[in-house]
């Protein structure tokens, strides 16, 4: 069971940003008399995004319920528990890309499924406005469990859990919320997509998605070069510098010279 790893600069910066945004709207809406429409302008809305307000898809992960400390607190706890080890292994830039991509793609996939489902069912699964970083927290948790398979983690008063047990816990909680029709701020569908993206984008180095792309690219290159069961003419490579390979070898008279008796460099 690993000891506590202090978050690096990238994670600290992310937590400062989302906390500052939450404080700004919490004070403005609860004490400053600001209209709730100002907050909703930056949350996700499928109808508004389809009408051209695309920025909502990218700002929605940064927004948290200004009338609920728990919504922000669970996000911070998720980042502190699991993301620092990933930041230590991957580096700050990859962790931030992973979190941003997981959140945006999870919400985008939720939008797509919402449009595909009947309106009566979609309305129960996804609210008019959705926001929060919880889909990315699910992705971070799954990525941690897949990356550190041999380690255990203890959450609050729960017994120590292995990575596999942690994955089952995350998925199980998503299904329990779905069964209870408990529609959270981020919607009921985005956490499922966040869980899947956690494995696809962070389940190893390289990630399963990147590994599949590299294997596909390798197969294409082998096909172009006449290997891999796809014979074909090999294209000559460009040689803009005019370089060429000269034959070498050892001479019987002088080991330091080529077969023609000249020095080779």
BAFI-3210 file (N, C-alpha, C; in Angstrom, 3 decimals, decimal comma, padded with zeros to 6 digits):
// residues 265
n [1|2|3|4|5|6|7|8|9|10|11|12|13|14|15|16|17|18|19|20|21|22|23|24|25|26|27|28|29|30|31|32|33|34|35|36|37|38|39|40|41|42|43|44|45|46|47|48|49|50|51|52|53|54|55|56|57|58|59|60|61|62|63|64|65|66|67|68|69|70|71|72|73|74|75|76|77|78|79|80|81|82|83|84|85|86|87|88|89|90|91|92|93|94|95|96|97|98|99|100|101|102|103|104|105|106|107|108|109|110|111|112|113|114|115|116|117|118|119|120|121|122|123|124|125|126|127|128|129|130|131|132|133|134|135|136|137|138|139|140|141|142|143|144|145|146|147|148|149|150|151|152|153|154|155|156|157|158|159|160|161|162|163|164|165|166|167|168|169|170|171|172|173|174|175|176|177|178|179|180|181|182|183|184|185|186|187|188|189|190|191|192|193|194|195|196|197|198|199|200|201|202|203|204|205|206|207|208|209|210|211|212|213|214|215|216|217|218|219|220|221|222|223|224|225|226|227|228|229|230|231|232|233|234|235|236|237|238|239|240|241|242|243|244|245|246|247|248|249|250|251|252|253|254|255|256|257|258|259|260|261|262|263|264|265]
n.u [000,867|000,918|002,589|001,504|001,554|002,774|000,959|002,039|003,190|001,481|-000,968|-001,572|-001,933|-004,221|-006,128|-006,218|-007,291|-009,921|-010,993|-010,897|-012,632|-015,014|-015,323|-015,623|-018,090|-019,727|-019,664|-020,545|-023,142|-024,479|-024,157|-023,682|-025,772|-025,780|-027,170|-028,373|-028,135|-025,696|-023,870|-024,879|-024,302|-021,793|-021,902|-022,505|-024,736|-026,759|-028,586|-027,924|-025,235|-025,498|-026,641|-024,547|-023,022|-020,332|-018,273|-019,172|-018,801|-016,154|-015,792|-017,488|-016,366|-014,883|-016,612|-018,409|-020,952|-022,153|-023,589|-023,027|-020,734|-019,774|-019,711|-017,487|-015,588|-015,372|-014,232|-011,695|-010,692|-010,559|-008,589|-006,377|-005,983|-005,419|-004,298|-001,641|000,353|000,200|000,949|003,568|004,653|003,954|004,377|003,605|002,412|001,280|-000,586|-002,393|-003,326|-004,553|-006,604|-008,119|-008,843|-010,257|-012,459|-013,735|-014,250|-015,874|-018,169|-018,876|-019,477|-021,607|-023,431|-023,836|-025,044|-027,285|-028,702|-029,258|-030,985|-034,461|-036,444|-037,845|-036,479|-033,852|-034,094|-034,295|-031,843|-029,919|-029,511|-030,835|-028,708|-025,271|-022,270|-018,967|-016,074|-016,135|-016,390|-013,767|-012,398|-013,237|-011,957|-009,266|-009,086|-009,477|-007,294|-005,197|-005,639|-005,177|-002,543|-000,989|-001,139|-000,257|-000,495|-002,207|-004,981|-006,387|-009,408|-010,757|-012,794|-012,921|-011,828|-008,441|-007,969|-007,430|-006,273|-008,060|-010,349|-010,927|-011,651|-013,999|-015,509|-015,813|-017,235|-019,447|-020,638|-021,442|-023,478|-025,229|-026,045|-027,343|-029,433|-030,827|-031,784|-030,530|-029,717|-026,827|-024,823|-023,171|-024,535|-025,927|-024,696|-022,119|-020,132|-019,799|-018,647|-016,335|-015,066|-014,520|-012,840|-010,740|-009,421|-008,868|-007,285|-005,439|-004,620|-002,000|001,390|002,584|-000,795|-003,769|-005,279|-003,411|-001,546|-002,976|-003,232|-000,522|000,085|-001,615|-000,524|002,024|001,373|000,450|002,818|004,406|002,954|003,324|006,038|006,249|006,167|004,488|002,580|001,575|002,596|004,443|005,730|008,666|009,061|011,505|013,541|013,689|016,636|017,878|020,338|022,309|023,756|025,457|025,937|029,069|031,036|032,660|035,267|037,985|041,442|043,944|046,573|046,705|045,088|043,855|042,954|040,783|039,504|040,455|042,778|042,657|042,211|039,495|036,883]
n.v [-001,188|002,007|004,943|008,320|010,418|013,471|015,909|017,128|020,085|020,431|019,165|020,535|023,093|022,605|021,953|024,351|026,023|024,936|025,171|027,921|028,836|027,660|028,999|031,634|031,594|030,575|032,580|034,757|033,942|033,071|035,112|037,493|038,117|037,470|036,381|033,042|032,310|033,166|031,327|028,975|029,461|028,495|025,816|022,420|021,832|020,048|020,876|023,623|023,455|022,195|024,277|025,919|026,870|025,947|026,167|025,380|022,643|022,423|024,027|022,954|020,746|022,168|023,364|023,362|022,485|025,370|025,500|023,353|021,859|019,287|018,366|019,613|018,798|015,951|015,756|016,938|015,134|012,778|013,497|013,923|011,421|009,550|010,697|011,850|009,761|008,934|011,299|011,431|009,272|009,627|012,317|015,829|017,081|015,017|013,967|016,110|016,374|013,886|014,022|016,223|015,329|012,992|014,005|015,766|014,055|012,141|013,647|014,402|011,909|011,210|013,138|012,275|009,748|010,538|011,894|009,780|008,174|007,621|010,533|010,597|008,744|009,711|012,154|011,356|010,275|012,187|015,473|018,818|020,544|019,831|019,108|019,249|017,500|014,823|012,594|012,510|011,968|009,357|008,197|008,660|007,102|004,481|004,355|004,478|002,057|000,197|000,734|000,421|-002,380|-004,256|-003,098|-001,936|-000,035|002,008|003,320|005,663|004,240|001,765|-001,607|-002,508|-002,409|-004,113|-003,311|-004,472|-004,874|-002,238|-001,262|-002,737|-001,634|001,059|000,781|-000,598|001,320|003,189|001,751|001,415|004,054|004,452|002,570|003,641|005,889|008,273|011,268|012,787|015,857|015,681|013,989|010,710|009,070|009,894|009,124|006,369|006,416|007,814|005,895|003,873|005,313|005,766|003,321|002,978|005,228|005,430|002,982|001,820|002,011|002,072|003,420|001,341|002,274|003,790|001,789|000,049|001,708|001,988|-000,658|-000,983|000,918|-000,159|-002,530|-001,419|-000,229|-002,506|-003,769|-001,959|-002,271|-004,770|-006,863|-008,887|-010,409|-009,031|-008,619|-006,443|-003,857|-002,303|000,941|003,298|005,043|008,544|010,503|013,131|014,244|013,032|010,916|007,754|004,206|002,747|-000,065|-001,987|-003,684|-005,951|-005,789|-008,053|-007,243|-004,903|-004,256|-001,911|-000,707|-000,504|-002,991|-002,080|-000,909|001,691|004,226|004,068|006,015]
n.w [000,000|-001,115|000,138|000,898|-001,887|-002,793|-004,596|-007,783|-009,583|-011,784|-011,075|-008,703|-009,760|-011,356|-009,365|-007,963|-009,907|-010,418|-007,879|-007,433|-009,437|-008,503|-006,013|-006,907|-008,302|-006,258|-004,266|-005,780|-006,680|-004,358|-002,480|-003,763|-005,415|-008,113|-011,221|-011,829|-014,436|-015,369|-014,368|-015,556|-018,171|-018,709|-018,345|-019,499|-022,178|-024,162|-026,143|-026,416|-027,254|-029,718|-031,050|-031,515|-029,375|-028,621|-026,794|-024,328|-024,032|-023,365|-021,130|-019,261|-017,698|-015,796|-014,090|-011,008|-008,688|-007,261|-004,933|-003,395|-001,405|-001,422|-004,096|-005,265|-003,390|-003,584|-006,064|-005,645|-003,737|-005,239|-007,115|-005,414|-004,222|-006,323|-008,685|-008,238|-008,277|-010,918|-012,154|-011,280|-012,616|-015,348|-015,897|-015,687|-017,949|-019,534|-017,725|-017,375|-020,014|-020,254|-018,294|-019,254|-021,844|-021,237|-019,796|-021,651|-023,857|-022,597|-021,973|-024,573|-025,753|-024,127|-024,946|-027,604|-027,213|-025,817|-027,803|-029,446|-028,017|-027,054|-026,359|-023,925|-022,314|-022,458|-021,142|-018,491|-017,986|-018,550|-017,563|-018,214|-018,004|-017,625|-015,866|-014,339|-013,010|-012,553|-014,426|-015,442|-013,078|-012,591|-014,764|-014,072|-011,761|-012,778|-014,511|-012,660|-011,278|-013,324|-013,988|-011,668|-010,803|-008,929|-006,456|-003,482|-002,206|000,327|001,088|003,074|005,554|004,428|003,708|002,637|-000,893|-003,952|-007,311|-009,176|-007,593|-007,017|-009,533|-009,956|-007,890|-008,714|-011,153|-010,162|-008,448|-010,346|-011,654|-009,520|-009,003|-011,391|-011,193|-009,059|-010,205|-009,707|-010,579|-011,153|-011,142|-013,413|-015,068|-015,775|-017,604|-018,423|-016,427|-016,962|-019,504|-018,828|-017,239|-019,159|-020,885|-019,176|-019,147|-021,911|-022,583|-020,538|-019,559|-019,282|-020,612|-023,741|-023,974|-024,276|-026,494|-027,969|-028,414|-030,066|-032,292|-033,026|-033,701|-035,892|-037,602|-037,950|-039,300|-041,688|-042,670|-042,995|-044,974|-047,084|-047,533|-048,579|-046,833|-044,362|-045,677|-047,831|-050,709|-052,761|-054,949|-053,801|-052,808|-053,825|-051,505|-050,850|-051,500|-050,722|-049,955|-051,418|-050,385|-050,113|-049,755|-049,275|-050,190|-047,701|-045,848|-045,073|-045,793|-046,941|-046,850|-045,327|-042,453|-041,841|-044,102|-046,967|-049,332|-051,778|-051,138|-050,252|-047,709|-045,505|-044,235]
ca.u [000,000|001,854|002,387|000,916|002,400|002,368|000,667|003,016|002,755|000,351|-002,201|-001,862|-002,500|-005,590|-006,998|-006,375|-008,180|-011,320|-011,450|-011,106|-013,870|-016,131|-015,467|-016,111|-019,528|-020,421|-019,827|-021,355|-024,540|-025,093|-024,056|-023,582|-026,992|-025,605|-028,200|-027,882|-027,880|-024,270|-023,228|-025,339|-023,725|-020,547|-022,151|-022,853|-026,148|-026,768|-029,323|-027,169|-024,034|-025,928|-026,963|-023,315|-022,289|-019,424|-017,377|-019,727|-018,242|-014,812|-015,855|-018,314|-015,594|-014,309|-017,676|-018,922|-022,168|-021,794|-024,375|-022,692|-019,305|-019,432|-019,410|-016,081|-014,724|-015,119|-013,286|-010,367|-010,256|-010,174|-007,304|-005,316|-005,751|-004,952|-003,578|-000,211|001,209|000,223|001,757|004,955|005,075|003,738|004,709|002,453|001,747|000,424|-001,714|-003,376|-003,958|-005,415|-007,790|-008,921|-009,408|-011,255|-013,663|-014,403|-014,776|-016,988|-019,356|-019,249|-020,133|-022,908|-024,287|-024,186|-025,998|-028,527|-029,411|-029,693|-032,029|-035,760|-036,414|-038,339|-035,412|-032,691|-034,344|-034,071|-030,433|-029,087|-030,268|-030,730|-027,351|-024,371|-020,966|-018,165|-014,888|-016,256|-016,019|-012,304|-011,960|-013,421|-010,883|-008,019|-009,127|-009,263|-005,914|-004,341|-005,819|-004,544|-001,103|-000,370|-001,953|000,219|-000,597|-003,534|-005,315|-007,416|-010,215|-011,521|-012,925|-013,020|-010,614|-007,552|-008,493|-006,527|-006,715|-009,251|-011,484|-011,236|-012,386|-015,352|-016,203|-016,175|-018,303|-020,616|-021,281|-022,124|-024,718|-026,138|-026,654|-028,279|-030,616|-031,567|-032,183|-029,942|-029,099|-025,861|-024,594|-022,529|-025,370|-025,738|-023,986|-020,718|-019,185|-019,502|-017,678|-015,081|-014,440|-013,985|-011,721|-009,621|-008,666|-008,402|-006,272|-004,464|-004,407|-000,661|002,266|001,545|-002,176|-004,364|-005,677|-002,201|-000,950|-003,729|-002,862|000,837|000,030|-002,229|000,448|003,073|000,850|000,431|004,191|004,857|002,299|003,965|007,403|006,223|006,105|003,173|001,634|001,112|003,753|004,287|007,017|009,186|009,351|012,827|013,502|014,354|018,005|018,180|021,719|023,250|024,589|025,372|026,674|030,233|031,396|033,853|035,903|039,373|042,459|044,924|047,851|046,627|043,755|043,283|042,543|039,763|039,992|041,156|044,009|042,468|041,690|038,047|036,446]
ca.v [000,000|003,120|006,099|009,482|011,114|014,878|016,332|017,988|021,433|020,372|018,858|021,654|024,155|022,235|022,066|025,774|026,598|024,547|025,719|029,363|028,990|027,339|030,095|032,817|031,459|030,384|033,893|035,608|033,513|032,926|036,329|038,709|038,370|037,211|035,453|031,690|032,178|033,384|030,038|027,998|029,785|027,757|024,389|021,713|021,743|019,431|021,733|024,852|023,116|021,951|025,575|026,652|027,267|024,806|026,354|024,710|021,301|022,524|024,676|022,172|020,000|023,052|023,909|022,501|023,043|026,415|025,341|022,057|021,665|017,904|018,159|020,004|018,047|014,622|015,924|017,159|013,880|011,861|013,926|013,763|010,003|008,702|011,360|012,140|008,665|008,994|012,462|011,069|008,313|010,131|013,722|016,713|017,394|013,897|013,853|017,150|015,990|012,736|014,493|017,063|014,514|012,081|014,761|016,279|012,931|011,529|014,476|014,333|010,622|011,287|013,895|011,436|008,730|011,236|012,174|008,515|007,548|008,327|011,737|010,315|008,069|010,603|013,163|010,792|009,929|013,383|016,679|019,912|021,075|018,861|019,722|018,630|016,742|013,448|011,603|012,408|011,304|007,930|007,788|008,647|005,938|003,274|004,387|004,105|000,633|-000,578|000,987|-000,119|-003,566|-005,010|-002,318|-001,821|001,298|002,010|004,531|005,947|003,121|000,526|-002,425|-002,326|-002,958|-004,239|-002,565|-005,097|-004,574|-000,815|-001,125|-003,249|-000,667|002,230|000,388|-000,929|002,554|003,779|001,013|001,686|005,366|004,282|001,858|004,544|007,065|009,440|012,018|013,746|017,049|015,330|013,056|009,307|008,332|010,298|008,334|005,112|006,724|008,144|004,629|003,235|006,112|005,570|002,159|003,177|006,279|005,410|001,641|001,323|002,867|002,966|003,098|000,396|002,950|004,107|000,527|-000,425|002,566|001,645|-001,949|-000,746|001,642|-001,114|-003,411|-000,656|-000,083|-003,809|-003,997|-001,122|-002,740|-006,094|-007,875|-009,047|-011,100|-008,156|-008,367|-005,329|-003,209|-001,440|002,268|003,811|006,149|009,762|010,712|014,524|014,627|012,362|009,973|006,391|003,214|002,234|-001,383|-002,025|-004,988|-005,938|-006,158|-008,990|-006,550|-003,879|-004,330|-000,573|-000,172|-001,246|-003,972|-001,435|-000,304|003,060|004,404|004,275|006,777]
ca.w [000,000|-001,233|000,981|000,238|-002,840|-002,879|-005,973|-008,431|-009,968|-012,717|-010,336|-007,800|-010,592|-011,733|-008,195|-007,679|-010,921|-010,228|-006,594|-007,633|-010,212|-007,618|-005,053|-007,603|-008,549|-004,989|-003,637|-006,652|-006,744|-003,038|-001,670|-004,578|-006,177|-009,541|-011,719|-012,097|-015,876|-015,600|-014,123|-016,536|-019,476|-018,877|-018,151|-020,714|-022,562|-025,493|-027,071|-026,678|-028,024|-031,099|-031,639|-031,794|-028,167|-028,480|-025,650|-023,154|-023,927|-022,793|-019,822|-018,336|-016,688|-014,779|-013,259|-009,947|-008,097|-006,308|-003,704|-002,822|-001,157|-001,723|-005,516|-005,449|-002,481|-004,122|-007,171|-005,070|-003,104|-006,313|-007,664|-004,416|-003,936|-007,418|-009,769|-008,034|-008,722|-012,372|-012,521|-011,015|-013,636|-016,701|-016,069|-015,543|-019,218|-019,951|-016,794|-017,696|-021,282|-019,985|-017,568|-020,142|-022,926|-020,664|-019,447|-022,853|-024,634|-021,865|-022,179|-025,993|-025,959|-023,458|-025,860|-028,751|-026,780|-025,468|-029,050|-030,060|-027,202|-027,036|-025,533|-022,575|-021,575|-022,393|-020,130|-017,162|-017,856|-018,682|-017,283|-019,178|-017,866|-017,003|-015,619|-013,287|-013,424|-012,084|-015,451|-015,490|-011,844|-012,849|-015,669|-013,301|-010,861|-013,585|-014,994|-011,531|-011,005|-014,404|-014,031|-010,449|-010,535|-007,776|-005,231|-002,890|-001,722|001,362|001,008|004,287|006,477|003,673|003,772|001,485|-002,139|-005,089|-008,472|-009,753|-006,718|-007,181|-010,792|-009,714|-007,035|-009,523|-012,076|-009,370|-007,992|-011,501|-011,874|-008,408|-009,264|-012,507|-010,690|-008,173|-010,996|-009,060|-011,674|-010,619|-011,964|-014,685|-015,805|-015,409|-018,637|-018,578|-015,634|-017,660|-020,556|-018,170|-016,846|-020,361|-021,379|-018,269|-019,620|-023,276|-022,677|-019,447|-019,033|-019,580|-021,417|-024,270|-023,633|-025,234|-027,732|-028,736|-028,825|-031,229|-033,422|-033,445|-034,376|-037,198|-038,426|-038,284|-040,338|-042,936|-043,160|-043,470|-046,249|-048,093|-047,807|-049,157|-045,796|-043,730|-046,540|-048,903|-051,557|-053,673|-055,247|-052,746|-053,338|-053,427|-050,553|-051,356|-051,034|-051,120|-049,679|-052,299|-049,655|-050,596|-048,982|-050,002|-049,651|-046,853|-045,729|-044,623|-046,781|-046,404|-046,649|-044,276|-041,856|-041,677|-045,394|-047,666|-050,301|-052,887|-050,627|-049,811|-046,362|-045,418|-043,063]
c.u [000,896|001,546|001,834|001,945|001,894|002,085|001,746|002,403|001,531|-000,960|-002,572|-002,475|-003,933|-006,537|-007,224|-007,372|-009,637|-011,864|-011,736|-012,395|-015,085|-016,380|-016,068|-017,619|-020,307|-020,676|-020,744|-022,824|-025,200|-025,116|-024,037|-024,793|-026,850|-026,664|-027,585|-027,571|-026,408|-023,504|-023,607|-024,759|-022,465|-020,711|-022,511|-024,348|-026,178|-027,452|-028,528|-025,919|-024,388|-026,300|-025,733|-022,526|-021,314|-018,536|-017,876|-019,119|-016,888|-014,806|-016,632|-017,493|-015,033|-015,348|-018,129|-020,047|-021,817|-022,586|-024,131|-021,179|-018,877|-019,047|-017,960|-015,163|-014,394|-014,167|-011,869|-009,827|-009,802|-008,834|-006,161|-004,978|-005,013|-004,066|-002,086|000,721|001,312|001,063|003,241|005,498|005,024|004,322|003,446|001,696|000,814|-000,773|-002,788|-004,079|-004,949|-006,706|-008,698|-009,601|-010,487|-012,565|-014,436|-015,005|-015,945|-018,267|-019,820|-019,964|-021,494|-023,905|-024,777|-025,227|-027,333|-029,360|-029,952|-030,844|-033,363|-035,733|-036,860|-037,266|-034,198|-032,861|-034,107|-032,584|-029,525|-029,963|-030,116|-029,336|-026,488|-022,972|-020,253|-017,045|-014,979|-016,003|-014,514|-011,754|-012,131|-012,320|-009,548|-007,967|-008,851|-007,832|-004,942|-004,420|-005,145|-003,032|-000,385|-001,155|-001,534|000,090|-002,040|-003,744|-006,421|-008,121|-011,060|-011,591|-013,049|-011,737|-009,729|-008,073|-007,391|-007,060|-007,972|-010,491|-011,902|-012,024|-013,828|-016,163|-016,682|-017,339|-019,582|-021,364|-022,014|-023,456|-025,718|-026,811|-027,680|-029,556|-031,478|-032,093|-031,706|-029,137|-028,133|-025,642|-024,011|-023,367|-025,037|-024,890|-022,496|-019,752|-018,842|-018,469|-016,326|-014,331|-013,802|-012,777|-010,509|-008,770|-008,078|-007,220|-005,186|-004,150|-003,068|000,126|002,960|000,148|-002,732|-004,768|-004,465|-001,516|-001,649|-003,388|-001,465|000,862|-000,587|-001,244|001,589|002,620|000,808|001,823|004,737|004,216|002,943|005,348|007,440|006,229|004,685|002,140|001,092|002,313|003,456|005,633|007,420|009,599|010,731|012,686|014,196|015,726|018,452|019,630|022,737|024,145|024,416|026,210|027,836|030,636|032,667|034,453|037,336|040,306|043,460|046,252|047,815|045,211|043,077|042,806|041,480|040,339|040,717|042,425|043,878|041,947|040,171|037,724|034,946]
c.v [001,227|004,230|007,265|010,153|012,534|015,249|017,259|019,312|021,399|020,130|019,973|022,807|023,866|022,399|023,520|026,403|026,234|025,061|027,213|029,618|028,711|028,476|031,337|032,745|031,266|031,723|034,779|035,247|033,514|034,218|037,607|039,005|038,154|036,219|034,086|031,471|032,373|032,077|029,034|028,252|028,981|026,260|023,745|021,673|021,213|020,328|022,981|024,574|022,869|023,244|026,453|027,086|026,153|024,937|025,625|023,320|021,323|023,199|023,857|021,379|020,868|023,582|022,882|023,246|024,102|026,354|023,989|021,956|020,255|017,673|018,510|019,120|016,660|014,678|016,094|015,870|012,877|012,214|013,649|012,294|009,298|009,416|011,602|011,025|008,641|010,172|012,159|010,154|008,902|011,515|014,569|016,950|016,270|013,755|014,882|016,843|014,852|013,169|015,300|016,234|013,567|012,810|015,200|015,140|012,254|012,330|014,435|013,018|010,567|012,054|013,024|010,383|009,350|011,513|010,897|007,871|008,294|009,480|011,468|009,653|008,967|011,662|012,654|010,499|011,154|014,604|017,725|020,522|020,043|019,466|018,958|017,772|015,272|012,397|011,417|011,754|009,792|007,409|007,698|007,416|004,645|003,228|004,008|002,606|-000,233|-000,421|000,362|-001,343|-004,292|-004,292|-002,296|-000,398|001,155|003,349|004,646|004,709|001,781|-000,293|-002,171|-003,060|-003,044|-003,416|-003,135|-004,802|-003,123|-000,573|-001,593|-002,281|000,529|001,897|000,067|000,305|003,252|003,084|001,251|003,052|005,269|003,602|002,762|005,780|008,354|010,211|013,047|014,905|016,700|014,407|011,620|008,531|008,660|009,526|006,982|005,342|007,107|006,891|003,935|003,995|005,996|004,393|002,399|004,139|006,169|004,042|001,049|002,340|001,993|002,506|002,105|001,043|003,274|002,833|-000,034|000,393|002,217|000,305|-001,809|-000,062|000,717|-002,056|-002,701|-000,513|-001,403|-004,155|-003,205|-001,616|-004,157|-007,199|-007,956|-009,638|-010,237|-007,780|-007,224|-004,680|-002,258|-000,109|002,725|004,999|007,375|009,940|012,116|014,907|013,961|011,359|008,569|005,493|002,714|000,905|-001,303|-003,412|-004,842|-006,380|-007,105|-008,300|-005,598|-003,880|-002,970|000,025|-001,060|-002,213|-003,360|-000,729|001,120|003,098|004,658|005,020|006,596]
c.w [000,000|-000,253|000,191|-000,662|-003,001|-004,334|-006,504|-008,863|-010,872|-011,981|-009,372|-008,576|-010,992|-010,553|-007,807|-008,649|-010,640|-008,897|-006,718|-008,394|-009,325|-006,623|-005,707|-007,823|-007,253|-004,306|-004,471|-006,641|-005,373|-002,234|-002,501|-005,417|-007,669|-010,009|-012,034|-013,572|-016,194|-015,401|-015,204|-017,917|-019,755|-018,627|-019,484|-020,935|-023,988|-026,507|-027,420|-027,511|-029,479|-031,811|-031,848|-030,583|-027,758|-027,248|-024,403|-022,949|-023,233|-021,421|-018,798|-017,318|-015,566|-013,802|-012,233|-009,232|-007,040|-005,001|-003,042|-002,652|-001,584|-003,162|-005,813|-004,616|-003,015|-005,310|-006,647|-004,452|-004,165|-006,922|-006,689|-004,194|-005,070|-008,444|-009,496|-008,489|-010,243|-012,849|-012,335|-012,113|-015,038|-016,940|-016,053|-016,829|-019,640|-019,026|-017,117|-019,013|-021,067|-019,301|-018,485|-021,222|-022,406|-020,369|-020,686|-023,668|-023,924|-022,057|-023,639|-026,309|-025,280|-024,327|-027,005|-028,368|-026,390|-026,716|-029,689|-029,309|-027,351|-026,041|-024,107|-021,717|-021,408|-021,319|-018,712|-016,927|-017,848|-018,441|-018,375|-019,168|-017,138|-016,924|-014,511|-013,849|-013,034|-013,166|-015,561|-014,230|-011,974|-013,757|-014,941|-012,392|-011,621|-014,091|-013,883|-011,276|-012,064|-014,406|-012,846|-009,982|-009,260|-006,459|-004,735|-002,393|-000,688|001,348|002,278|005,185|005,756|003,830|002,552|000,251|-003,179|-006,252|-009,090|-008,904|-006,857|-008,461|-010,619|-008,857|-007,847|-010,447|-011,312|-008,876|-009,135|-011,752|-010,743|-008,579|-010,389|-012,040|-009,820|-008,899|-010,347|-010,096|-011,118|-011,589|-013,336|-015,548|-015,436|-016,411|-018,693|-017,677|-016,272|-018,759|-019,967|-017,740|-018,046|-020,898|-020,465|-018,669|-021,006|-023,362|-021,611|-018,895|-019,392|-020,374|-022,456|-023,872|-024,645|-026,553|-028,588|-029,226|-030,054|-032,470|-033,927|-034,180|-035,769|-038,134|-038,860|-039,388|-041,688|-043,525|-043,685|-044,805|-047,368|-048,473|-048,359|-048,142|-045,265|-044,644|-047,656|-049,754|-052,502|-053,924|-054,141|-053,341|-052,898|-052,491|-051,138|-050,725|-051,405|-050,898|-050,571|-051,594|-050,232|-049,699|-049,829|-049,373|-048,831|-046,827|-045,267|-045,753|-046,144|-046,087|-045,471|-043,721|-041,739|-042,991|-046,014|-048,665|-051,488|-052,409|-050,162|-048,385|-046,434|-044,128|-042,942]
res [x|x|x|x|x|x|x|x|x|x|x|x|x|x|x|x|x|x|x|x|x|x|x|x|x|x|x|x|x|x|x|x|x|x|x|x|x|x|x|x|x|x|x|x|x|x|x|x|x|x|x|x|x|x|x|x|x|x|x|x|x|x|x|x|x|x|x|x|x|x|x|x|x|x|x|x|x|x|x|x|x|x|x|x|x|x|x|x|x|x|x|x|x|x|x|x|x|x|x|x|x|x|x|x|x|x|x|x|x|x|x|x|x|x|x|x|x|x|x|x|x|x|x|x|x|x|x|x|x|x|x|x|x|x|x|x|x|x|x|x|x|x|x|x|x|x|x|x|x|x|x|x|x|x|x|x|x|x|x|x|x|x|x|x|x|x|x|x|x|x|x|x|x|x|x|x|x|x|x|x|x|x|x|x|x|x|x|x|x|x|x|x|x|x|x|x|x|x|x|x|x|x|x|x|x|x|x|x|x|x|x|x|x|x|x|x|x|x|x|x|x|x|x|x|x|x|x|x|x|x|x|x|x|x|x|x|x|x|x|x|x|x|x|x|x|x|x|x|x|x|x|x|x|x|x|x|x|x|x|x|x|x|x|x|x]
***
